[in-house]
Amino acid sequence: MKNNNCLSHLKQGSSHKMCVSLVPIFYHLKEDQLNEIMKVVQHISLKKGEILYHAGDTSNVMHIINQGKVKIYRLSKMGKEQIVRILNPGDFTKELALFKQTIHETYAEAIFDTEICLIKGSDLQNILLRYPTISLKILTELSTRLDGAEKQTTRLATEKVEARLALYLAESLDSEGKEGDTITLPMSKKDLASYLGTTPETLSRRLSDFETAGYIKQKGQRDIAILKMDELLLV
């Protein structure tokens, strides 16, 4: 099944250079090398809520997020959404396009207006043969992703909702600052509930409980100040 939503947004031109130069796996390349990669890169724009691909679609293209965010999720037989991961700028998906045409098992949807680079598998193979250091960076990213997936699976199976939420907030703070700082959720609370394996109602109750206990302070829809991290991690 072709993704007409995505193909209708294909762009050409100067956006290629920005798309390539801002992607971490290409950071170390020189100007002439970036120019070479630009020749085989396509660029698409998605509006918030637009689908990059559906489960069941076939693809031989690697997607790299340039700007914005994309959620990768599965749907249960009952239609319940379970977010697998969130792709941020510099992240990539469908790396199996390196080896063969694949069938998507997940859905990918823009959760903000998003810019994406597309590289065909055959073109990417040629790039990796010329610049093997890119292969090492891709393997490093895949290793990090696998570690994160294992942690998430373990938490869903063994931890209570409040513990999963507390750990998520702690890790978000760790990447952004120190106790007392405010973090901005990278997704809606509905999507965060899906990612943590709970319901939006339960998530809202747990956040309210944390706030009542003095662990956090909610500021609007997505900003949360972490006030007592040590106590939060004991819930």
CYANA upper distance limits for C-alpha pairs under 8 A (distance plus 0.5 A):
  1 MET  CA     56 GLY  CA      7.62
  1 MET  CA     57 ASP  CA      5.48
  1 MET  CA     58 THR  CA      7.20
  2 LYS  CA     57 ASP  CA      7.03
  2 LYS  CA     58 THR  CA      8.08
  3 ASN  CA      7 LEU  CA      6.90
  3 ASN  CA     52 LEU  CA      7.79
  3 ASN  CA     53 TYR  CA      6.63
  3 ASN  CA     54 HIS  CA      8.19
  3 ASN  CA     57 ASP  CA      7.94
  4 ASN  CA      8 SER  CA      6.40
  5 ASN  CA      9 HIS  CA      7.77
  5 ASN  CA     50 GLU  CA      7.76
  5 ASN  CA     51 ILE  CA      7.25
  5 ASN  CA     52 LEU  CA      7.72
  6 CYS  CA     10 LEU  CA      7.73
  6 CYS  CA     44 ILE  CA      7.57
  6 CYS  CA     45 SER  CA      8.43
  6 CYS  CA     46 LEU  CA      7.74
  6 CYS  CA     51 ILE  CA      7.66
  6 CYS  CA     52 LEU  CA      6.13
  6 CYS  CA     53 TYR  CA      8.08
  7 LEU  CA     44 ILE  CA      8.16
  9 HIS  CA     44 ILE  CA      5.67
  9 HIS  CA     45 SER  CA      6.15
  9 HIS  CA     46 LEU  CA      7.61
 10 LEU  CA     42 GLN  CA      7.44
 10 LEU  CA     43 HIS  CA      6.28
 10 LEU  CA     44 ILE  CA      5.08
 10 LEU  CA     45 SER  CA      7.69
 11 LYS  CA     15 SER  CA      8.37
 11 LYS  CA     42 GLN  CA      7.23
 11 LYS  CA     43 HIS  CA      5.74
 11 LYS  CA     44 ILE  CA      6.20
 11 LYS  CA     45 SER  CA      8.35
 12 GLN  CA     16 HIS  CA      7.51
 12 GLN  CA     42 GLN  CA      7.12
 12 GLN  CA     43 HIS  CA      7.09
 14 SER  CA     18 MET  CA      7.70
 15 SER  CA     19 CYS  CA      6.55
 15 SER  CA     43 HIS  CA      7.57
 16 HIS  CA     20 VAL  CA      6.66
 16 HIS  CA     38 MET  CA      6.24
 16 HIS  CA     41 VAL  CA      7.00
 16 HIS  CA     42 GLN  CA      7.29
 16 HIS  CA     43 HIS  CA      6.82
 16 HIS  CA    117 CYS  CA      8.17
 17 LYS  CA     21 SER  CA      6.42
 17 LYS  CA     34 LEU  CA      8.00
 17 LYS  CA     35 ASN  CA      7.80
 17 LYS  CA     38 MET  CA      6.56
 18 MET  CA     22 LEU  CA      6.56
 19 CYS  CA     23 VAL  CA      7.28
 19 CYS  CA     43 HIS  CA      7.91
 19 CYS  CA     66 ASN  CA      5.98
 19 CYS  CA    115 GLU  CA      8.43
 19 CYS  CA    116 ILE  CA      7.85
 19 CYS  CA    117 CYS  CA      6.60
 20 VAL  CA     26 PHE  CA      7.34
 20 VAL  CA     34 LEU  CA      7.42
 20 VAL  CA     37 ILE  CA      8.05
 20 VAL  CA     38 MET  CA      7.21
 20 VAL  CA     41 VAL  CA      8.40
 20 VAL  CA     66 ASN  CA      8.43
 20 VAL  CA    117 CYS  CA      7.94
 21 SER  CA     26 PHE  CA      7.03
 21 SER  CA     27 TYR  CA      6.94
 21 SER  CA     34 LEU  CA      7.40
 22 LEU  CA     26 PHE  CA      8.14
 22 LEU  CA     27 TYR  CA      7.52
 22 LEU  CA     66 ASN  CA      7.24
 22 LEU  CA     90 GLY  CA      7.55
 23 VAL  CA     27 TYR  CA      6.94
 23 VAL  CA     64 ILE  CA      8.04
 23 VAL  CA     65 ILE  CA      8.29
 23 VAL  CA     66 ASN  CA      7.08
 23 VAL  CA     89 PRO  CA      7.88
 23 VAL  CA     90 GLY  CA      5.10
 23 VAL  CA     91 ASP  CA      8.31
 24 PRO  CA     90 GLY  CA      6.04
 25 ILE  CA     90 GLY  CA      8.15
 25 ILE  CA    134 ILE  CA      6.39
 25 ILE  CA    137 LYS  CA      6.15
 25 ILE  CA    138 ILE  CA      7.22
 26 PHE  CA     34 LEU  CA      8.13
 26 PHE  CA    134 ILE  CA      7.33
 29 LEU  CA     33 GLN  CA      6.41
 29 LEU  CA     34 LEU  CA      6.76
 30 LYS  CA     34 LEU  CA      6.72
 31 GLU  CA     35 ASN  CA      6.72
 32 ASP  CA     36 GLU  CA      6.85
 33 GLN  CA     37 ILE  CA      6.99
 34 LEU  CA     38 MET  CA      6.64
 35 ASN  CA     39 LYS  CA      7.29
 36 GLU  CA     40 VAL  CA      8.22
 37 ILE  CA     41 VAL  CA      7.04
 37 ILE  CA    127 ILE  CA      7.80
 40 VAL  CA    119 ILE  CA      7.07
 40 VAL  CA    120 LYS  CA      8.32
 40 VAL  CA    123 ASP  CA      7.13
 41 VAL  CA    117 CYS  CA      6.90
 41 VAL  CA    118 LEU  CA      6.18
 41 VAL  CA    119 ILE  CA      5.71
 41 VAL  CA    120 LYS  CA      8.49
 42 GLN  CA    117 CYS  CA      6.28
 42 GLN  CA    118 LEU  CA      5.51
 42 GLN  CA    119 ILE  CA      7.13
 43 HIS  CA    115 GLU  CA      7.71
 43 HIS  CA    116 ILE  CA      6.24
 43 HIS  CA    117 CYS  CA      5.21
 43 HIS  CA    118 LEU  CA      6.53
 44 ILE  CA    115 GLU  CA      6.41
 44 ILE  CA    116 ILE  CA      5.83
 44 ILE  CA    117 CYS  CA      7.10
 44 ILE  CA    118 LEU  CA      8.19
 45 SER  CA    113 ASP  CA      7.97
 45 SER  CA    114 THR  CA      6.27
 45 SER  CA    115 GLU  CA      5.14
 45 SER  CA    116 ILE  CA      6.85
 46 LEU  CA     50 GLU  CA      6.42
 46 LEU  CA     51 ILE  CA      8.29
 46 LEU  CA     52 LEU  CA      8.11
 46 LEU  CA    110 ALA  CA      7.05
 46 LEU  CA    113 ASP  CA      6.25
 46 LEU  CA    114 THR  CA      5.65
 46 LEU  CA    115 GLU  CA      6.95
 46 LEU  CA    116 ILE  CA      8.50
 47 LYS  CA    110 ALA  CA      7.24
 47 LYS  CA    112 PHE  CA      7.22
 47 LYS  CA    113 ASP  CA      4.91
 47 LYS  CA    114 THR  CA      6.89
 48 LYS  CA    109 GLU  CA      8.43
 48 LYS  CA    110 ALA  CA      5.66
 48 LYS  CA    111 ILE  CA      5.58
 48 LYS  CA    112 PHE  CA      4.89
 48 LYS  CA    113 ASP  CA      5.19
 48 LYS  CA    114 THR  CA      7.75
 49 GLY  CA    109 GLU  CA      6.52
 49 GLY  CA    110 ALA  CA      5.78
 49 GLY  CA    111 ILE  CA      6.25
 49 GLY  CA    112 PHE  CA      7.80
 50 GLU  CA    109 GLU  CA      6.23
 50 GLU  CA    110 ALA  CA      6.16
 51 ILE  CA    107 TYR  CA      8.03
 51 ILE  CA    108 ALA  CA      6.37
 51 ILE  CA    109 GLU  CA      4.90
 51 ILE  CA    110 ALA  CA      6.95
 52 LEU  CA    107 TYR  CA      8.14
 52 LEU  CA    108 ALA  CA      5.75
 52 LEU  CA    109 GLU  CA      6.14
 52 LEU  CA    110 ALA  CA      7.68
 53 TYR  CA     57 ASP  CA      7.10
 53 TYR  CA    104 HIS  CA      8.15
 53 TYR  CA    107 TYR  CA      6.24
 53 TYR  CA    108 ALA  CA      5.90
 53 TYR  CA    109 GLU  CA      7.94
 54 HIS  CA    104 HIS  CA      7.31
 54 HIS  CA    105 GLU  CA      8.43
 54 HIS  CA    106 THR  CA      7.02
 54 HIS  CA    107 TYR  CA      5.09
 54 HIS  CA    108 ALA  CA      7.17
 55 ALA  CA     74 ARG  CA      8.49
 55 ALA  CA    103 ILE  CA      7.98
 55 ALA  CA    104 HIS  CA      5.39
 55 ALA  CA    105 GLU  CA      5.23
 55 ALA  CA    106 THR  CA      5.23
 55 ALA  CA    107 TYR  CA      5.81
 56 GLY  CA    103 ILE  CA      6.18
 56 GLY  CA    104 HIS  CA      5.80
 56 GLY  CA    105 GLU  CA      6.77
 57 ASP  CA    103 ILE  CA      6.11
 57 ASP  CA    104 HIS  CA      5.96
 58 THR  CA    101 GLN  CA      7.19
 58 THR  CA    102 THR  CA      6.02
 58 THR  CA    103 ILE  CA      4.84
 58 THR  CA    104 HIS  CA      6.64
 59 SER  CA     97 ALA  CA      7.51
 59 SER  CA    101 GLN  CA      5.91
 59 SER  CA    102 THR  CA      5.88
 59 SER  CA    103 ILE  CA      6.84
 59 SER  CA    104 HIS  CA      7.83
 60 ASN  CA     96 LEU  CA      8.38
 60 ASN  CA     97 ALA  CA      5.01
 60 ASN  CA     98 LEU  CA      8.09
 60 ASN  CA    100 LYS  CA      6.93
 60 ASN  CA    101 GLN  CA      4.89
 60 ASN  CA    102 THR  CA      6.84
 60 ASN  CA    120 LYS  CA      6.51
 60 ASN  CA    121 GLY  CA      6.04
 61 VAL  CA     94 LYS  CA      7.37
 61 VAL  CA     95 GLU  CA      8.39
 61 VAL  CA     97 ALA  CA      5.89
 61 VAL  CA    118 LEU  CA      6.76
 61 VAL  CA    119 ILE  CA      6.03
 61 VAL  CA    120 LYS  CA      4.85
 61 VAL  CA    121 GLY  CA      5.98
 62 MET  CA     92 PHE  CA      7.63
 62 MET  CA     93 THR  CA      6.62
 62 MET  CA     94 LYS  CA      5.53
 62 MET  CA     95 GLU  CA      5.91
 62 MET  CA     96 LEU  CA      8.22
 62 MET  CA     97 ALA  CA      6.33
 62 MET  CA     98 LEU  CA      8.14
 62 MET  CA    118 LEU  CA      6.25
 62 MET  CA    119 ILE  CA      5.78
 62 MET  CA    120 LYS  CA      6.74
 62 MET  CA    121 GLY  CA      7.12
 63 HIS  CA     92 PHE  CA      5.95
 63 HIS  CA     93 THR  CA      5.84
 63 HIS  CA     94 LYS  CA      6.89
 63 HIS  CA     95 GLU  CA      8.33
 63 HIS  CA    116 ILE  CA      7.01
 63 HIS  CA    117 CYS  CA      6.24
 63 HIS  CA    118 LEU  CA      5.43
 63 HIS  CA    119 ILE  CA      7.29
 64 ILE  CA     89 PRO  CA      8.32
 64 ILE  CA     90 GLY  CA      6.85
 64 ILE  CA     91 ASP  CA      6.32
 64 ILE  CA     92 PHE  CA      4.67
 64 ILE  CA     93 THR  CA      7.07
 64 ILE  CA    116 ILE  CA      6.10
 64 ILE  CA    117 CYS  CA      5.50
 64 ILE  CA    118 LEU  CA      7.02
 65 ILE  CA     69 LYS  CA      7.76
 65 ILE  CA     70 VAL  CA      8.36
 65 ILE  CA     87 LEU  CA      7.51
 65 ILE  CA     88 ASN  CA      6.92
 65 ILE  CA     89 PRO  CA      5.34
 65 ILE  CA     90 GLY  CA      5.86
 65 ILE  CA     91 ASP  CA      6.07
 65 ILE  CA     92 PHE  CA      6.58
 65 ILE  CA    114 THR  CA      8.05
 65 ILE  CA    115 GLU  CA      6.83
 65 ILE  CA    116 ILE  CA      5.17
 65 ILE  CA    117 CYS  CA      6.88
 66 ASN  CA     89 PRO  CA      5.42
 66 ASN  CA     90 GLY  CA      6.37
 66 ASN  CA    114 THR  CA      7.99
 66 ASN  CA    115 GLU  CA      5.78
 66 ASN  CA    116 ILE  CA      5.73
 66 ASN  CA    117 CYS  CA      7.09
 67 GLN  CA     88 ASN  CA      8.01
 67 GLN  CA     89 PRO  CA      5.63
 67 GLN  CA    114 THR  CA      5.86
 67 GLN  CA    115 GLU  CA      5.44
 67 GLN  CA    116 ILE  CA      7.55
 68 GLY  CA     88 ASN  CA      7.09
 68 GLY  CA     89 PRO  CA      6.82
 68 GLY  CA    110 ALA  CA      8.13
 68 GLY  CA    111 ILE  CA      8.17
 68 GLY  CA    112 PHE  CA      6.06
 68 GLY  CA    113 ASP  CA      6.28
 68 GLY  CA    114 THR  CA      4.68
 68 GLY  CA    115 GLU  CA      6.90
 69 LYS  CA     86 ILE  CA      7.38
 69 LYS  CA     87 LEU  CA      6.04
 69 LYS  CA     88 ASN  CA      5.46
 69 LYS  CA     89 PRO  CA      7.32
 69 LYS  CA    110 ALA  CA      6.45
 69 LYS  CA    111 ILE  CA      6.23
 69 LYS  CA    112 PHE  CA      6.29
 69 LYS  CA    113 ASP  CA      8.13
 69 LYS  CA    114 THR  CA      6.66
 70 VAL  CA     86 ILE  CA      6.33
 70 VAL  CA     87 LEU  CA      5.54
 70 VAL  CA     88 ASN  CA      7.42
 70 VAL  CA    108 ALA  CA      6.85
 70 VAL  CA    109 GLU  CA      5.88
 70 VAL  CA    110 ALA  CA      4.83
 70 VAL  CA    111 ILE  CA      6.07
 70 VAL  CA    112 PHE  CA      7.96
 70 VAL  CA    114 THR  CA      8.03
 71 LYS  CA     83 ILE  CA      7.23
 71 LYS  CA     84 VAL  CA      8.14
 71 LYS  CA     85 ARG  CA      6.64
 71 LYS  CA     86 ILE  CA      5.07
 71 LYS  CA     87 LEU  CA      6.65
 71 LYS  CA    107 TYR  CA      8.49
 71 LYS  CA    108 ALA  CA      6.13
 71 LYS  CA    109 GLU  CA      5.91
 71 LYS  CA    110 ALA  CA      6.90
 71 LYS  CA    111 ILE  CA      7.10
 72 ILE  CA     83 ILE  CA      6.35
 72 ILE  CA     84 VAL  CA      6.02
 72 ILE  CA     85 ARG  CA      5.98
 72 ILE  CA     86 ILE  CA      6.69
 72 ILE  CA     87 LEU  CA      8.02
 72 ILE  CA    106 THR  CA      6.96
 72 ILE  CA    107 TYR  CA      6.11
 72 ILE  CA    108 ALA  CA      5.12
 72 ILE  CA    109 GLU  CA      7.25
 73 TYR  CA     81 GLU  CA      7.02
 73 TYR  CA     82 GLN  CA      5.91
 73 TYR  CA     83 ILE  CA      4.60
 73 TYR  CA     84 VAL  CA      5.58
 73 TYR  CA     85 ARG  CA      7.68
 73 TYR  CA    106 THR  CA      6.04
 73 TYR  CA    107 TYR  CA      5.78
 73 TYR  CA    108 ALA  CA      7.06
 74 ARG  CA     81 GLU  CA      6.34
 74 ARG  CA     82 GLN  CA      5.83
 74 ARG  CA     83 ILE  CA      6.97
 74 ARG  CA     84 VAL  CA      7.65
 74 ARG  CA    105 GLU  CA      7.98
 74 ARG  CA    106 THR  CA      5.51
 74 ARG  CA    107 TYR  CA      6.68
 75 LEU  CA     79 GLY  CA      5.76
 75 LEU  CA     80 LYS  CA      5.87
 75 LEU  CA     81 GLU  CA      5.22
 75 LEU  CA     82 GLN  CA      6.83
 75 LEU  CA    106 THR  CA      8.34
 76 SER  CA     80 LYS  CA      5.63
 76 SER  CA     81 GLU  CA      7.10
 76 SER  CA     82 GLN  CA      8.23
 81 GLU  CA    194 SER  CA      7.04
 82 GLN  CA    194 SER  CA      5.73
 82 GLN  CA    195 TYR  CA      6.72
 82 GLN  CA    197 GLY  CA      7.48
 83 ILE  CA    191 ASP  CA      7.73
 83 ILE  CA    194 SER  CA      6.10
 83 ILE  CA    195 TYR  CA      5.17
 84 VAL  CA    195 TYR  CA      7.08
 85 ARG  CA    195 TYR  CA      7.78
 87 LEU  CA     91 ASP  CA      6.03
 87 LEU  CA     92 PHE  CA      7.59
 96 LEU  CA    100 LYS  CA      7.01
 96 LEU  CA    101 GLN  CA      8.19
 96 LEU  CA    102 THR  CA      7.46
 97 ALA  CA    101 GLN  CA      6.26
 97 ALA  CA    102 THR  CA      7.14
 97 ALA  CA    120 LYS  CA      7.73
 97 ALA  CA    121 GLY  CA      5.26
 98 LEU  CA    121 GLY  CA      5.00
 98 LEU  CA    122 SER  CA      7.37
 98 LEU  CA    124 LEU  CA      7.04
 98 LEU  CA    125 GLN  CA      6.62
 99 PHE  CA    121 GLY  CA      7.43
100 LYS  CA    121 GLY  CA      7.92
110 ALA  CA    114 THR  CA      6.75
111 ILE  CA    187 MET  CA      7.73
119 ILE  CA    123 ASP  CA      7.10
119 ILE  CA    124 LEU  CA      6.76
120 LYS  CA    124 LEU  CA      6.64
121 GLY  CA    125 GLN  CA      6.65
122 SER  CA    126 ASN  CA      7.03
123 ASP  CA    127 ILE  CA      6.82
124 LEU  CA    128 LEU  CA      6.67
125 GLN  CA    129 LEU  CA      6.78
126 ASN  CA    130 ARG  CA      6.94
127 ILE  CA    131 TYR  CA      6.51
128 LEU  CA    132 PRO  CA      5.52
128 LEU  CA    133 THR  CA      8.20
128 LEU  CA    134 ILE  CA      6.75
128 LEU  CA    135 SER  CA      6.60
131 TYR  CA    135 SER  CA      8.23
132 PRO  CA    136 LEU  CA      7.46
133 THR  CA    137 LYS  CA      7.09
134 ILE  CA    138 ILE  CA      6.75
135 SER  CA    139 LEU  CA      6.68
136 LEU  CA    140 THR  CA      6.63
137 LYS  CA    141 GLU  CA      6.77
138 ILE  CA    142 LEU  CA      6.70
139 LEU  CA    143 SER  CA      6.60
140 THR  CA    144 THR  CA      6.81
141 GLU  CA    145 ARG  CA      6.62
142 LEU  CA    146 LEU  CA      6.58
143 SER  CA    147 ASP  CA      6.77
144 THR  CA    148 GLY  CA      6.77
145 ARG  CA    149 ALA  CA      6.63
146 LEU  CA    150 GLU  CA      6.69
147 ASP  CA    151 LYS  CA      6.83
148 GLY  CA    152 GLN  CA      6.66
149 ALA  CA    153 THR  CA      6.61
150 GLU  CA    154 THR  CA      6.67
151 LYS  CA    155 ARG  CA      6.68
152 GLN  CA    156 LEU  CA      6.69
153 THR  CA    157 ALA  CA      6.80
154 THR  CA    158 THR  CA      6.53
154 THR  CA    159 GLU  CA      8.28
155 ARG  CA    159 GLU  CA      5.47
155 ARG  CA    164 ARG  CA      6.91
156 LEU  CA    160 LYS  CA      8.42
156 LEU  CA    164 ARG  CA      8.10
156 LEU  CA    196 LEU  CA      7.65
156 LEU  CA    197 GLY  CA      7.04
159 GLU  CA    163 ALA  CA      6.48
159 GLU  CA    164 ARG  CA      6.66
160 LYS  CA    164 ARG  CA      6.81
161 VAL  CA    165 LEU  CA      6.64
161 VAL  CA    196 LEU  CA      7.93
161 VAL  CA    197 GLY  CA      8.37
161 VAL  CA    198 THR  CA      7.48
161 VAL  CA    203 LEU  CA      8.45
162 GLU  CA    166 ALA  CA      6.54
162 GLU  CA    206 ARG  CA      6.77
162 GLU  CA    235 VAL  CA      7.29
163 ALA  CA    167 LEU  CA      6.62
163 ALA  CA    233 LEU  CA      7.74
163 ALA  CA    235 VAL  CA      6.67
164 ARG  CA    168 TYR  CA      6.66
164 ARG  CA    196 LEU  CA      7.16
165 LEU  CA    169 LEU  CA      6.72
165 LEU  CA    196 LEU  CA      7.60
166 ALA  CA    170 ALA  CA      6.61
166 ALA  CA    232 LEU  CA      6.66
166 ALA  CA    233 LEU  CA      6.37
166 ALA  CA    235 VAL  CA      8.12
167 LEU  CA    171 GLU  CA      6.60
167 LEU  CA    233 LEU  CA      7.29
168 TYR  CA    172 SER  CA      6.65
169 LEU  CA    173 LEU  CA      6.63
169 LEU  CA    226 ILE  CA      8.49
170 ALA  CA    174 ASP  CA      6.61
170 ALA  CA    229 MET  CA      7.52
170 ALA  CA    233 LEU  CA      8.20
171 GLU  CA    175 SER  CA      6.91
172 SER  CA    176 GLU  CA      6.89
172 SER  CA    183 ILE  CA      7.38
173 LEU  CA    177 GLY  CA      6.03
173 LEU  CA    178 LYS  CA      6.97
173 LEU  CA    179 GLU  CA      7.88
173 LEU  CA    181 ASP  CA      8.04
173 LEU  CA    182 THR  CA      8.29
173 LEU  CA    183 ILE  CA      6.70
173 LEU  CA    226 ILE  CA      8.18
174 ASP  CA    178 LYS  CA      7.25
176 GLU  CA    183 ILE  CA      7.37
177 GLY  CA    181 ASP  CA      6.70
179 GLU  CA    226 ILE  CA      6.34
179 GLU  CA    227 LEU  CA      6.69
179 GLU  CA    228 LYS  CA      7.51
179 GLU  CA    229 MET  CA      6.88
180 GLY  CA    225 ALA  CA      6.67
180 GLY  CA    226 ILE  CA      5.78
180 GLY  CA    227 LEU  CA      5.50
180 GLY  CA    228 LYS  CA      8.17
181 ASP  CA    225 ALA  CA      6.12
181 ASP  CA    226 ILE  CA      6.66
181 ASP  CA    227 LEU  CA      8.34
182 THR  CA    223 ASP  CA      6.84
182 THR  CA    224 ILE  CA      5.82
182 THR  CA    225 ALA  CA      4.47
182 THR  CA    226 ILE  CA      6.81
183 ILE  CA    223 ASP  CA      6.17
183 ILE  CA    224 ILE  CA      5.88
183 ILE  CA    225 ALA  CA      6.74
183 ILE  CA    226 ILE  CA      8.20
184 THR  CA    222 ARG  CA      5.89
184 THR  CA    223 ASP  CA      4.95
184 THR  CA    224 ILE  CA      6.90
185 LEU  CA    189 LYS  CA      8.48
185 LEU  CA    222 ARG  CA      5.52
185 LEU  CA    223 ASP  CA      6.85
185 LEU  CA    224 ILE  CA      8.21
186 PRO  CA    222 ARG  CA      8.34
187 MET  CA    191 ASP  CA      6.55
187 MET  CA    192 LEU  CA      6.81
187 MET  CA    222 ARG  CA      8.31
188 SER  CA    192 LEU  CA      6.67
188 SER  CA    221 GLN  CA      8.40
188 SER  CA    222 ARG  CA      7.60
189 LYS  CA    193 ALA  CA      6.51
189 LYS  CA    200 PRO  CA      7.09
189 LYS  CA    203 LEU  CA      8.11
189 LYS  CA    204 SER  CA      8.48
189 LYS  CA    221 GLN  CA      8.38
189 LYS  CA    222 ARG  CA      8.06
190 LYS  CA    194 SER  CA      7.00
190 LYS  CA    199 THR  CA      8.08
190 LYS  CA    200 PRO  CA      5.71
191 ASP  CA    195 TYR  CA      6.70
192 LEU  CA    196 LEU  CA      6.64
193 ALA  CA    197 GLY  CA      6.59
193 ALA  CA    198 THR  CA      5.59
193 ALA  CA    199 THR  CA      5.88
193 ALA  CA    200 PRO  CA      5.79
193 ALA  CA    203 LEU  CA      6.49
194 SER  CA    198 THR  CA      6.42
194 SER  CA    199 THR  CA      7.24
194 SER  CA    200 PRO  CA      8.30
198 THR  CA    202 THR  CA      7.10
198 THR  CA    203 LEU  CA      7.38
199 THR  CA    203 LEU  CA      6.71
200 PRO  CA    204 SER  CA      6.63
201 GLU  CA    205 ARG  CA      6.80
202 THR  CA    206 ARG  CA      6.70
203 LEU  CA    207 LEU  CA      6.71
204 SER  CA    208 SER  CA      6.66
205 ARG  CA    209 ASP  CA      6.61
206 ARG  CA    210 PHE  CA      6.67
207 LEU  CA    211 GLU  CA      6.68
208 SER  CA    212 THR  CA      6.59
209 ASP  CA    213 ALA  CA      6.69
210 PHE  CA    214 GLY  CA      6.85
210 PHE  CA    215 TYR  CA      5.82
210 PHE  CA    216 ILE  CA      6.43
210 PHE  CA    232 LEU  CA      8.05
211 GLU  CA    215 TYR  CA      6.22
211 GLU  CA    216 ILE  CA      5.39
211 GLU  CA    217 LYS  CA      6.06
211 GLU  CA    218 GLN  CA      7.68
214 GLY  CA    227 LEU  CA      7.45
214 GLY  CA    228 LYS  CA      7.67
215 TYR  CA    226 ILE  CA      6.90
215 TYR  CA    227 LEU  CA      5.67
215 TYR  CA    228 LYS  CA      5.19
215 TYR  CA    229 MET  CA      7.27
215 TYR  CA    231 GLU  CA      7.44
215 TYR  CA    232 LEU  CA      6.28
216 ILE  CA    224 ILE  CA      7.12
216 ILE  CA    225 ALA  CA      5.97
216 ILE  CA    226 ILE  CA      5.14
216 ILE  CA    227 LEU  CA      5.59
216 ILE  CA    228 LYS  CA      7.39
217 LYS  CA    224 ILE  CA      6.15
217 LYS  CA    225 ALA  CA      5.48
217 LYS  CA    226 ILE  CA      7.17
217 LYS  CA    227 LEU  CA      7.63
218 GLN  CA    222 ARG  CA      8.28
218 GLN  CA    223 ASP  CA      6.65
218 GLN  CA    224 ILE  CA      5.07
218 GLN  CA    225 ALA  CA      6.88
219 LYS  CA    223 ASP  CA      5.46
219 LYS  CA    224 ILE  CA      6.18
219 LYS  CA    225 ALA  CA      7.91
228 LYS  CA    232 LEU  CA      6.62
229 MET  CA    233 LEU  CA      6.74
230 ASP  CA    234 LEU  CA      7.33
231 GLU  CA    235 VAL  CA      7.64
